[in-house]
Amino acid sequence: MAAPGLSGYYGSIFKRSTTAGAVIRTVDGGVLLLRYGTGPWQLPAGVVKAGEDPRTAARRIARETLDPGFDVGRVLAVDYLQGGPGRGDSIAFLFDGGTLATTVAAFTGAGGGFEARFLPAAECRQMLDGVTGKQLAGALLGLELGTTVELVDGVQVPTEAVCPPPLRRMMPPLEDFSAVLEHRERT
């Protein structure tokens, strides 16, 4: 049993989930979207399983979608999603899935488990739900800028360049330090 006052804390920790996905593109600017059955269109993404890190999860999902040898690159965007009442918060990672040299515009998964399409990024944002569309925009911005974009509920967090602090002396300056050295050499 948790100590008084800690039940809310522990309850909030265990309600958080982590998802990971990949932004997979074609050389002509298409972005891969998937649809399972008649569900909504989505990026290749899913829940990070217990004992799995986000990169491994994104790699697993991309391999299930495309090819057993598929890999993912760097993190393009990280989104902290605030759950609100009755729902837990979550964290979403989007990785660079690379660029494929393909002319295939659409395909279905093995056994017809999903439908996949490569669509222009602008069209993808219209087909995705609000937050996922914003996450894709953030990931594409991260790709363009060569950085990782931080999002909260799909909205980019304004950041500034970090400047190193001014150099500080570890010791205060000593007056007549040379005189101290001369005195030491004589003894």
Phi, psi and omega in degrees: 000136181284150177297152179306136179089345181267345183297322177294323179295307181296323178297325180286327180293314187281357177267354182277135176241161179234132175240158178217146179208177181229140173261105184253127187239166172251164182297335180268013173095005178285151177239137183283125172239149180236153173219125178264119182061231179256015181291182181285159174288145181208164173285158174294102185205164178188182183284140174282121183283162178303133180079008182243138176271162183303321181296317179296321178296314179298320178297315180300314182295317178296322179292322177295329183278315189245300191202139180298341180261006185291146178225166179242157180260220187285166176287127178264322182210146174233128182237126174263116183257118180278123188287324183084183184300129176080352180236144179276159175286163176213164178234132180241131176249133173242124182256158175285116178268002177083183182241129179259138174267086182220151175255000179291128180263333182206153176201168176243151180287165179305131180074009179072022183295333179207161175250139182230144178218145170260116184234155176302146184305319180298320179291324178299316181299327179286329183275339181272156175295167187308307184291317181295323176297321178291323177297317178299316178300318177297318179295318179293326175294317177300321178296315181295319183274348182072034182219181174256131181263131179264129181236152168231118184053038177083357182255131182297135177275124179292129180232156177240156177297139179274124177261136178295150178294156178297149180295138178242150174279139178283332178234147175292153179297140179259131178286142176051045181298325180296327178293325178295318179295318179299317180297322182291321181293330181287334184272000000 
